């Protein structure tokens, strides 16, 4: 894959990750009908919506294990993070939209810095969501 093809692929992936809302709370509530689901709880803290789903699972030795999946949303209904808690342990991050976007944007920045064609770089930057454009152009200006 050429550098320009990789840049195009990154832009598509960044845009999809940025625009995709993710699984919605109403879809998660459907888990209440799952026999392993013990509880579905939805609550708000400040500007975030939390959906906690508690499951129980029985292993081969008939031991019951409980685990909780936590889905966290912004006020615009965008899934931002998924955490998991096993038993009485602390929640551990399983997925984070911002971390994924940050990694993809960092890779894009590095590739754009190595491109000599300024008009191509400008075209690329204009093709991505505004919030991400600012992050990339600020970084490119600092390096230039």
mmCIF file of the C-alpha atoms, coordinates in Angstrom:
data_MODEL
# 
_entry.id   MODEL 
# 
loop_
_atom_site.group_PDB 
_atom_site.id 
_atom_site.type_symbol 
_atom_site.label_atom_id 
_atom_site.label_alt_id 
_atom_site.label_comp_id 
_atom_site.label_asym_id 
_atom_site.label_entity_id 
_atom_site.label_seq_id 
_atom_site.pdbx_PDB_ins_code 
_atom_site.Cartn_x 
_atom_site.Cartn_y 
_atom_site.Cartn_z 
_atom_site.occupancy 
_atom_site.B_iso_or_equiv 
_atom_site.pdbx_formal_charge 
_atom_site.auth_seq_id 
_atom_site.auth_comp_id 
_atom_site.auth_asym_id 
_atom_site.auth_atom_id 
_atom_site.pdbx_PDB_model_num 
ATOM 1   C CA . UNK A 1 1   ? 0.000   0.000   0.000  1.00 0.00 ? 1   UNK A CA 1 
ATOM 2   C CA . UNK A 1 2   ? 1.419   3.381   -0.971 1.00 0.00 ? 2   UNK A CA 1 
ATOM 3   C CA . UNK A 1 3   ? 1.632   6.285   1.470  1.00 0.00 ? 3   UNK A CA 1 
ATOM 4   C CA . UNK A 1 4   ? -1.274  8.073   -0.219 1.00 0.00 ? 4   UNK A CA 1 
ATOM 5   C CA . UNK A 1 5   ? -3.394  4.904   -0.144 1.00 0.00 ? 5   UNK A CA 1 
ATOM 6   C CA . UNK A 1 6   ? -2.633  4.470   3.563  1.00 0.00 ? 6   UNK A CA 1 
ATOM 7   C CA . UNK A 1 7   ? -3.616  8.105   4.176  1.00 0.00 ? 7   UNK A CA 1 
ATOM 8   C CA . UNK A 1 8   ? -6.906  7.524   2.334  1.00 0.00 ? 8   UNK A CA 1 
ATOM 9   C CA . UNK A 1 9   ? -7.553  4.391   4.358  1.00 0.00 ? 9   UNK A CA 1 
ATOM 10  C CA . UNK A 1 10  ? -6.812  6.238   7.608  1.00 0.00 ? 10  UNK A CA 1 
ATOM 11  C CA . UNK A 1 11  ? -9.176  9.062   6.665  1.00 0.00 ? 11  UNK A CA 1 
ATOM 12  C CA . UNK A 1 12  ? -11.967 6.565   5.995  1.00 0.00 ? 12  UNK A CA 1 
ATOM 13  C CA . UNK A 1 13  ? -11.338 4.790   9.297  1.00 0.00 ? 13  UNK A CA 1 
ATOM 14  C CA . UNK A 1 14  ? -11.090 8.036   11.287 1.00 0.00 ? 14  UNK A CA 1 
ATOM 15  C CA . UNK A 1 15  ? -14.277 9.402   9.738  1.00 0.00 ? 15  UNK A CA 1 
ATOM 16  C CA . UNK A 1 16  ? -16.185 6.160   10.337 1.00 0.00 ? 16  UNK A CA 1 
ATOM 17  C CA . UNK A 1 17  ? -15.036 5.999   13.971 1.00 0.00 ? 17  UNK A CA 1 
ATOM 18  C CA . UNK A 1 18  ? -15.849 9.651   14.500 1.00 0.00 ? 18  UNK A CA 1 
ATOM 19  C CA . UNK A 1 19  ? -19.314 9.549   12.934 1.00 0.00 ? 19  UNK A CA 1 
ATOM 20  C CA . UNK A 1 20  ? -20.517 6.100   14.043 1.00 0.00 ? 20  UNK A CA 1 
ATOM 21  C CA . UNK A 1 21  ? -22.669 6.350   17.171 1.00 0.00 ? 21  UNK A CA 1 
ATOM 22  C CA . UNK A 1 22  ? -22.145 2.752   18.269 1.00 0.00 ? 22  UNK A CA 1 
ATOM 23  C CA . UNK A 1 23  ? -24.631 0.360   19.834 1.00 0.00 ? 23  UNK A CA 1 
ATOM 24  C CA . UNK A 1 24  ? -27.502 2.360   21.306 1.00 0.00 ? 24  UNK A CA 1 
ATOM 25  C CA . UNK A 1 25  ? -28.960 2.050   24.832 1.00 0.00 ? 25  UNK A CA 1 
ATOM 26  C CA . UNK A 1 26  ? -32.297 0.848   23.470 1.00 0.00 ? 26  UNK A CA 1 
ATOM 27  C CA . UNK A 1 27  ? -30.474 -2.020  21.764 1.00 0.00 ? 27  UNK A CA 1 
ATOM 28  C CA . UNK A 1 28  ? -28.672 -2.899  24.995 1.00 0.00 ? 28  UNK A CA 1 
ATOM 29  C CA . UNK A 1 29  ? -31.941 -3.084  26.922 1.00 0.00 ? 29  UNK A CA 1 
ATOM 30  C CA . UNK A 1 30  ? -32.846 -6.038  24.701 1.00 0.00 ? 30  UNK A CA 1 
ATOM 31  C CA . UNK A 1 31  ? -30.280 -7.994  26.766 1.00 0.00 ? 31  UNK A CA 1 
ATOM 32  C CA . UNK A 1 32  ? -32.820 -8.085  29.597 1.00 0.00 ? 32  UNK A CA 1 
ATOM 33  C CA . UNK A 1 33  ? -34.474 -10.945 27.712 1.00 0.00 ? 33  UNK A CA 1 
ATOM 34  C CA . UNK A 1 34  ? -31.230 -12.946 27.725 1.00 0.00 ? 34  UNK A CA 1 
ATOM 35  C CA . UNK A 1 35  ? -31.369 -15.694 30.367 1.00 0.00 ? 35  UNK A CA 1 
ATOM 36  C CA . UNK A 1 36  ? -27.846 -14.838 31.577 1.00 0.00 ? 36  UNK A CA 1 
ATOM 37  C CA . UNK A 1 37  ? -28.761 -11.186 32.128 1.00 0.00 ? 37  UNK A CA 1 
ATOM 38  C CA . UNK A 1 38  ? -29.611 -10.356 35.735 1.00 0.00 ? 38  UNK A CA 1 
ATOM 39  C CA . UNK A 1 39  ? -29.997 -6.609  35.581 1.00 0.00 ? 39  UNK A CA 1 
ATOM 40  C CA . UNK A 1 40  ? -29.963 -3.675  33.176 1.00 0.00 ? 40  UNK A CA 1 
ATOM 41  C CA . UNK A 1 41  ? -29.500 -0.276  34.779 1.00 0.00 ? 41  UNK A CA 1 
ATOM 42  C CA . UNK A 1 42  ? -29.487 3.105   33.064 1.00 0.00 ? 42  UNK A CA 1 
ATOM 43  C CA . UNK A 1 43  ? -28.494 6.339   34.797 1.00 0.00 ? 43  UNK A CA 1 
ATOM 44  C CA . UNK A 1 44  ? -27.019 9.767   34.119 1.00 0.00 ? 44  UNK A CA 1 
ATOM 45  C CA . UNK A 1 45  ? -24.051 11.519  35.662 1.00 0.00 ? 45  UNK A CA 1 
ATOM 46  C CA . UNK A 1 46  ? -23.541 15.072  34.456 1.00 0.00 ? 46  UNK A CA 1 
ATOM 47  C CA . UNK A 1 47  ? -23.448 14.952  30.636 1.00 0.00 ? 47  UNK A CA 1 
ATOM 48  C CA . UNK A 1 48  ? -22.936 11.179  30.398 1.00 0.00 ? 48  UNK A CA 1 
ATOM 49  C CA . UNK A 1 49  ? -25.398 8.307   30.161 1.00 0.00 ? 49  UNK A CA 1 
ATOM 50  C CA . UNK A 1 50  ? -24.363 4.975   31.696 1.00 0.00 ? 50  UNK A CA 1 
ATOM 51  C CA . UNK A 1 51  ? -25.864 1.592   30.872 1.00 0.00 ? 51  UNK A CA 1 
ATOM 52  C CA . UNK A 1 52  ? -24.759 -1.225  33.170 1.00 0.00 ? 52  UNK A CA 1 
ATOM 53  C CA . UNK A 1 53  ? -25.663 -4.792  32.315 1.00 0.00 ? 53  UNK A CA 1 
ATOM 54  C CA . UNK A 1 54  ? -25.024 -7.496  34.912 1.00 0.00 ? 54  UNK A CA 1 
ATOM 55  C CA . UNK A 1 55  ? -24.610 -11.051 33.654 1.00 0.00 ? 55  UNK A CA 1 
ATOM 56  C CA . UNK A 1 56  ? -24.081 -14.328 35.460 1.00 0.00 ? 56  UNK A CA 1 
ATOM 57  C CA . UNK A 1 57  ? -22.325 -17.294 33.968 1.00 0.00 ? 57  UNK A CA 1 
ATOM 58  C CA . UNK A 1 58  ? -21.883 -20.831 35.280 1.00 0.00 ? 58  UNK A CA 1 
ATOM 59  C CA . UNK A 1 59  ? -18.604 -22.616 34.586 1.00 0.00 ? 59  UNK A CA 1 
ATOM 60  C CA . UNK A 1 60  ? -17.965 -26.353 34.170 1.00 0.00 ? 60  UNK A CA 1 
ATOM 61  C CA . UNK A 1 61  ? -17.723 -26.802 37.960 1.00 0.00 ? 61  UNK A CA 1 
ATOM 62  C CA . UNK A 1 62  ? -21.120 -25.126 38.527 1.00 0.00 ? 62  UNK A CA 1 
ATOM 63  C CA . UNK A 1 63  ? -19.512 -21.989 39.954 1.00 0.00 ? 63  UNK A CA 1 
ATOM 64  C CA . UNK A 1 64  ? -21.446 -18.821 39.215 1.00 0.00 ? 64  UNK A CA 1 
ATOM 65  C CA . UNK A 1 65  ? -19.527 -15.781 38.034 1.00 0.00 ? 65  UNK A CA 1 
ATOM 66  C CA . UNK A 1 66  ? -20.965 -12.309 37.755 1.00 0.00 ? 66  UNK A CA 1 
ATOM 67  C CA . UNK A 1 67  ? -19.667 -9.655  35.449 1.00 0.00 ? 67  UNK A CA 1 
ATOM 68  C CA . UNK A 1 68  ? -20.878 -6.202  34.531 1.00 0.00 ? 68  UNK A CA 1 
ATOM 69  C CA . UNK A 1 69  ? -20.560 -4.449  31.206 1.00 0.00 ? 69  UNK A CA 1 
ATOM 70  C CA . UNK A 1 70  ? -20.739 -0.653  31.362 1.00 0.00 ? 70  UNK A CA 1 
ATOM 71  C CA . UNK A 1 71  ? -21.492 1.408   28.251 1.00 0.00 ? 71  UNK A CA 1 
ATOM 72  C CA . UNK A 1 72  ? -20.869 5.155   28.476 1.00 0.00 ? 72  UNK A CA 1 
ATOM 73  C CA . UNK A 1 73  ? -22.474 7.694   26.129 1.00 0.00 ? 73  UNK A CA 1 
ATOM 74  C CA . UNK A 1 74  ? -22.230 11.408  25.469 1.00 0.00 ? 74  UNK A CA 1 
ATOM 75  C CA . UNK A 1 75  ? -25.345 13.589  25.359 1.00 0.00 ? 75  UNK A CA 1 
ATOM 76  C CA . UNK A 1 76  ? -25.375 13.231  21.560 1.00 0.00 ? 76  UNK A CA 1 
ATOM 77  C CA . UNK A 1 77  ? -25.863 9.447   21.979 1.00 0.00 ? 77  UNK A CA 1 
ATOM 78  C CA . UNK A 1 78  ? -22.344 8.550   20.916 1.00 0.00 ? 78  UNK A CA 1 
ATOM 79  C CA . UNK A 1 79  ? -20.842 5.499   22.628 1.00 0.00 ? 79  UNK A CA 1 
ATOM 80  C CA . UNK A 1 80  ? -17.506 6.643   24.027 1.00 0.00 ? 80  UNK A CA 1 
ATOM 81  C CA . UNK A 1 81  ? -16.335 3.785   26.188 1.00 0.00 ? 81  UNK A CA 1 
ATOM 82  C CA . UNK A 1 82  ? -17.028 0.208   27.265 1.00 0.00 ? 82  UNK A CA 1 
ATOM 83  C CA . UNK A 1 83  ? -15.812 -1.077  30.634 1.00 0.00 ? 83  UNK A CA 1 
ATOM 84  C CA . UNK A 1 84  ? -16.048 -4.512  32.220 1.00 0.00 ? 84  UNK A CA 1 
ATOM 85  C CA . UNK A 1 85  ? -16.060 -5.583  35.850 1.00 0.00 ? 85  UNK A CA 1 
ATOM 86  C CA . UNK A 1 86  ? -15.542 -9.175  36.946 1.00 0.00 ? 86  UNK A CA 1 
ATOM 87  C CA . UNK A 1 87  ? -17.104 -10.004 40.309 1.00 0.00 ? 87  UNK A CA 1 
ATOM 88  C CA . UNK A 1 88  ? -16.238 -7.364  42.887 1.00 0.00 ? 88  UNK A CA 1 
ATOM 89  C CA . UNK A 1 89  ? -13.157 -6.082  41.061 1.00 0.00 ? 89  UNK A CA 1 
ATOM 90  C CA . UNK A 1 90  ? -12.846 -2.567  39.646 1.00 0.00 ? 90  UNK A CA 1 
ATOM 91  C CA . UNK A 1 91  ? -14.075 -1.726  36.168 1.00 0.00 ? 91  UNK A CA 1 
ATOM 92  C CA . UNK A 1 92  ? -11.456 -2.130  33.449 1.00 0.00 ? 92  UNK A CA 1 
ATOM 93  C CA . UNK A 1 93  ? -11.574 -0.383  30.109 1.00 0.00 ? 93  UNK A CA 1 
ATOM 94  C CA . UNK A 1 94  ? -12.383 -2.675  27.184 1.00 0.00 ? 94  UNK A CA 1 
ATOM 95  C CA . UNK A 1 95  ? -12.812 -0.090  24.436 1.00 0.00 ? 95  UNK A CA 1 
ATOM 96  C CA . UNK A 1 96  ? -12.401 3.682   24.185 1.00 0.00 ? 96  UNK A CA 1 
ATOM 97  C CA . UNK A 1 97  ? -13.380 5.665   21.101 1.00 0.00 ? 97  UNK A CA 1 
ATOM 98  C CA . UNK A 1 98  ? -11.057 8.580   21.915 1.00 0.00 ? 98  UNK A CA 1 
ATOM 99  C CA . UNK A 1 99  ? -7.998  6.353   22.329 1.00 0.00 ? 99  UNK A CA 1 
ATOM 100 C CA . UNK A 1 100 ? -8.671  4.713   18.972 1.00 0.00 ? 100 UNK A CA 1 
ATOM 101 C CA . UNK A 1 101 ? -9.153  8.095   17.294 1.00 0.00 ? 101 UNK A CA 1 
ATOM 102 C CA . UNK A 1 102 ? -5.986  9.455   18.914 1.00 0.00 ? 102 UNK A CA 1 
ATOM 103 C CA . UNK A 1 103 ? -3.908  6.544   17.595 1.00 0.00 ? 103 UNK A CA 1 
ATOM 104 C CA . UNK A 1 104 ? -5.337  6.887   14.088 1.00 0.00 ? 104 UNK A CA 1 
ATOM 105 C CA . UNK A 1 105 ? -4.879  10.678  14.086 1.00 0.00 ? 105 UNK A CA 1 
ATOM 106 C CA . UNK A 1 106 ? -1.286  10.350  15.293 1.00 0.00 ? 106 UNK A CA 1 
ATOM 107 C CA . UNK A 1 107 ? -0.520  7.938   12.473 1.00 0.00 ? 107 UNK A CA 1 
ATOM 108 C CA . UNK A 1 108 ? -2.164  10.309  9.978  1.00 0.00 ? 108 UNK A CA 1 
ATOM 109 C CA . UNK A 1 109 ? -0.151  13.272  11.306 1.00 0.00 ? 109 UNK A CA 1 
ATOM 110 C CA . UNK A 1 110 ? 3.110   11.365  10.915 1.00 0.00 ? 110 UNK A CA 1 
ATOM 111 C CA . UNK A 1 111 ? 2.242   10.369  7.359  1.00 0.00 ? 111 UNK A CA 1 
ATOM 112 C CA . UNK A 1 112 ? 1.154   13.908  6.421  1.00 0.00 ? 112 UNK A CA 1 
ATOM 113 C CA . UNK A 1 113 ? 4.408   15.339  7.756  1.00 0.00 ? 113 UNK A CA 1 
ATOM 114 C CA . UNK A 1 114 ? 6.316   13.101  5.363  1.00 0.00 ? 114 UNK A CA 1 
ATOM 115 C CA . UNK A 1 115 ? 4.302   14.197  2.294  1.00 0.00 ? 115 UNK A CA 1 
ATOM 116 C CA . UNK A 1 116 ? 5.971   16.939  0.253  1.00 0.00 ? 116 UNK A CA 1 
ATOM 117 C CA . UNK A 1 117 ? 2.880   17.878  -1.776 1.00 0.00 ? 117 UNK A CA 1 
ATOM 118 C CA . UNK A 1 118 ? 1.255   20.681  0.269  1.00 0.00 ? 118 UNK A CA 1 
ATOM 119 C CA . UNK A 1 119 ? -1.882  20.772  -1.908 1.00 0.00 ? 119 UNK A CA 1 
ATOM 120 C CA . UNK A 1 120 ? -2.416  17.049  -1.249 1.00 0.00 ? 120 UNK A CA 1 
ATOM 121 C CA . UNK A 1 121 ? -2.022  17.620  2.508  1.00 0.00 ? 121 UNK A CA 1 
ATOM 122 C CA . UNK A 1 122 ? -4.498  20.532  2.395  1.00 0.00 ? 122 UNK A CA 1 
ATOM 123 C CA . UNK A 1 123 ? -6.982  18.389  0.465  1.00 0.00 ? 123 UNK A CA 1 
ATOM 124 C CA . UNK A 1 124 ? -6.625  15.564  3.000  1.00 0.00 ? 124 UNK A CA 1 
ATOM 125 C CA . UNK A 1 125 ? -7.101  17.856  5.991  1.00 0.00 ? 125 UNK A CA 1 
ATOM 126 C CA . UNK A 1 126 ? -10.242 19.406  4.482  1.00 0.00 ? 126 UNK A CA 1 
ATOM 127 C CA . UNK A 1 127 ? -11.770 15.956  3.962  1.00 0.00 ? 127 UNK A CA 1 
ATOM 128 C CA . UNK A 1 128 ? -12.033 15.086  7.656  1.00 0.00 ? 128 UNK A CA 1 
ATOM 129 C CA . UNK A 1 129 ? -14.404 16.313  10.409 1.00 0.00 ? 129 UNK A CA 1 
ATOM 130 C CA . UNK A 1 130 ? -13.708 19.862  11.662 1.00 0.00 ? 130 UNK A CA 1 
ATOM 131 C CA . UNK A 1 131 ? -12.753 18.915  15.231 1.00 0.00 ? 131 UNK A CA 1 
ATOM 132 C CA . UNK A 1 132 ? -10.094 16.559  13.906 1.00 0.00 ? 132 UNK A CA 1 
ATOM 133 C CA . UNK A 1 133 ? -8.935  19.091  11.296 1.00 0.00 ? 133 UNK A CA 1 
ATOM 134 C CA . UNK A 1 134 ? -8.038  21.520  14.081 1.00 0.00 ? 134 UNK A CA 1 
ATOM 135 C CA . UNK A 1 135 ? -5.969  18.929  15.885 1.00 0.00 ? 135 UNK A CA 1 
ATOM 136 C CA . UNK A 1 136 ? -4.039  17.980  12.760 1.00 0.00 ? 136 UNK A CA 1 
ATOM 137 C CA . UNK A 1 137 ? -3.479  21.505  11.428 1.00 0.00 ? 137 UNK A CA 1 
ATOM 138 C CA . UNK A 1 138 ? -2.283  22.752  14.829 1.00 0.00 ? 138 UNK A CA 1 
ATOM 139 C CA . UNK A 1 139 ? 0.245   19.929  14.937 1.00 0.00 ? 139 UNK A CA 1 
ATOM 140 C CA . UNK A 1 140 ? 1.389   20.523  11.364 1.00 0.00 ? 140 UNK A CA 1 
ATOM 141 C CA . UNK A 1 141 ? 1.875   24.256  12.084 1.00 0.00 ? 141 UNK A CA 1 
ATOM 142 C CA . UNK A 1 142 ? 3.950   23.510  15.184 1.00 0.00 ? 142 UNK A CA 1 
ATOM 143 C CA . UNK A 1 143 ? 6.276   21.279  13.196 1.00 0.00 ? 143 UNK A CA 1 
ATOM 144 C CA . UNK A 1 144 ? 6.549   23.646  10.216 1.00 0.00 ? 144 UNK A CA 1 
# 
